[in-house]
């Protein structure tokens, strides 16, 4: 009985952590679009949706990730491998192309998968010039 209660408490805590991030994204205007801005010059597009972001089909990702990515961005590197193995990321003209829209729970994860190295939400820029990192920081401050 005690083990069941402990398991329920752990599950509730995990849900709260995941829900916190989702709630921050929910506070931003759904449908808002951003393009990737980084040293890789990849053409990639992101849209805000309930609980996270979607990378739009046709977006590009670098073909080769940085050597340190497997160590310093292990979870993002694993997600990248999963997308390659599943065929969602497909090789085309020396880049990967997203074959379909892909949900990510964070803009940082999406940017890191595209760049093949750790990146944050600051690499997503709206037409207005606002970057998603600043919008997320403002939303977190307002929620505190």
C-alpha positions in Angstrom: 0.0 0.0 0.0 2.8 2.5 0.9 4.6 1.7 -2.3 1.5 2.5 -4.3 1.1 5.9 -2.5 4.8 6.7 -3.2 4.4 5.8 -6.8 1.3 8.0 -7.1 3.2 10.9 -5.5 6.2 10.5 -7.9 3.8 10.4 -10.9 2.0 13.5 -9.7 5.3 15.3 -9.3 6.4 14.3 -12.8 3.1 15.5 -14.3 3.5 18.9 -12.5 7.0 19.4 -13.9 5.8 18.5 -17.5 2.7 20.6 -16.9 4.7 23.7 -15.9 6.5 23.8 -19.2 3.3 23.2 -21.1 1.6 26.0 -19.2 4.3 28.4 -20.2 3.7 27.6 -23.9 0.0 27.8 -23.4 0.4 31.4 -22.2 1.9 32.4 -25.6 -0.2 33.0 -28.7 -0.9 29.7 -30.4 -0.1 29.7 -34.1 2.7 32.3 -33.7 5.4 31.4 -36.2 9.2 31.6 -36.0 12.2 30.9 -38.2 15.5 29.4 -37.1 18.4 31.8 -36.8 21.7 30.3 -36.2 25.2 29.8 -37.6 24.1 26.7 -39.5 21.9 28.7 -42.0 19.2 26.0 -41.8 15.8 26.9 -43.1 13.4 25.7 -40.4 10.1 26.9 -39.2 8.4 26.5 -35.9 4.8 27.2 -34.7 3.5 27.5 -31.2 0.8 24.9 -30.3 -0.8 23.7 -27.1 1.9 22.4 -24.8 4.9 23.0 -27.0 6.0 23.7 -30.6 5.7 22.0 -34.0 8.6 22.0 -36.5 6.9 22.3 -39.9 7.3 19.7 -42.6 10.0 20.8 -45.1 12.2 22.4 -42.4 15.9 21.6 -42.6 18.4 20.1 -40.1 22.2 19.8 -40.3 23.4 16.5 -41.7 26.3 16.1 -39.2 25.9 16.8 -35.6 28.8 18.2 -33.5 30.9 15.5 -31.8 30.1 16.9 -28.3 26.4 16.7 -28.9 26.2 13.0 -27.8 27.7 13.9 -24.5 26.4 17.4 -23.7 23.0 17.0 -25.4 22.4 13.3 -24.9 18.6 13.4 -24.8 18.4 15.8 -27.8 20.8 13.6 -29.7 18.7 10.5 -28.9 15.6 12.4 -30.2 17.5 13.3 -33.4 18.5 9.6 -33.9 14.9 8.5 -33.3 13.6 11.0 -36.0 16.3 9.8 -38.4 15.6 6.1 -37.8 11.8 6.6 -38.1 12.2 8.5 -41.5 10.8 11.8 -40.2 14.3 13.3 -40.9 15.3 12.3 -44.4 18.5 13.2 -46.3 18.1 15.6 -49.2 20.8 17.6 -50.8 23.3 17.4 -47.9 20.7 18.3 -45.2 18.0 16.5 -43.4 14.4 17.5 -44.2 11.5 17.0 -41.9 9.1 14.8 -43.9 6.1 15.8 -41.7 5.3 18.2 -38.9 6.9 17.2 -35.7 5.9 18.1 -32.1 8.5 19.1 -29.5 7.7 19.9 -25.9 10.3 22.7 -26.0 11.8 25.1 -28.5 15.3 24.3 -27.2 14.8 20.6 -28.1 13.7 21.6 -31.5 16.6 24.0 -32.1 19.1 21.4 -30.8 17.8 18.7 -33.1 18.0 21.0 -36.1 21.5 22.4 -35.3 23.0 19.1 -34.1 24.3 20.8 -31.0 22.8 22.3 -27.9 20.8 25.4 -28.7 18.1 27.4 -26.8 14.9 29.1 -27.7 16.7 32.3 -28.5 17.5 30.8 -32.0 13.8 31.1 -33.0 12.9 34.5 -34.3 9.5 35.9 -35.3 8.8 38.2 -38.2 8.5 41.0 -35.6 12.1 40.3 -34.6 11.1 39.0 -31.2 12.9 35.8 -30.2 11.1 33.0 -28.6 13.6 32.8 -25.7 12.7 36.3 -24.6 9.0 35.6 -24.9 9.3 32.5 -22.7 11.4 34.3 -20.1 8.7 37.1 -20.0 5.9 34.4 -19.6 7.8 32.7 -16.8 8.3 35.9 -15.0 4.6 36.7 -15.3 3.7 33.3 -14.0 5.9 33.6 -10.9 
